[in-house]
Amino acid sequence: MTGDEEQQTFQPPYVPELNEFFGWAMQVRHEVVRVEPERVGVVIDAVRNDSYLYALPVPALVEKIFEMIGMRAKPSAGGLITRQLIARLGGVNGARVFKIPEVRRLLKTFGPTHAFTKAAAFSIIGGRDERNPNAKFSDHESSSSSHEITETALTPSMV
């Protein structure tokens, strides 16, 4: 799944109080969509033989659920950056590279908005960790989903 696909769903939670919201978000007509246990119901005229549904935007759903209990939910600056990173890395599986401490240190060193050279990235990702001198990059060779697909050892340049 890509980042965009992870932000949409065709499986809304069973909360009948949100039927009007589901209708506007998934069909542009609030009266035709009904959430049912484990499925979505669509009401169509007897003379029609087809209909359509849009995927439900997950961020809008979360905001609406919080609104129901009187709270306001908006993504934080960190949440927006995380969403962008996940989308650019091809989804949550692509973001597994952040399990490697050196990758997180690279982002802390330069920040999310500053550019850095390939050489600088290699020196941090492939270099020694002064906090853990016994650690080496080979400790993380199986941390990437690409390693599992290609069955090749993960290298600093792949990261």
Secondary structure, 3 states (H helix, E strand, C coil): CCHHHHCEECCCCCCHHHHHHHHHHHCCCCCCEEEECCEEEECCCCCCCCCCCCCEEHHHHHHHHHHHCCCCCCCCHHHHHHHHHHHHCCCCHHHHHHHCHHHHHHHHHHCCCCCCCHHHHHHHHCCCCCCCCCCCHHHHCCCCHHHHHHCCCCCCCCC
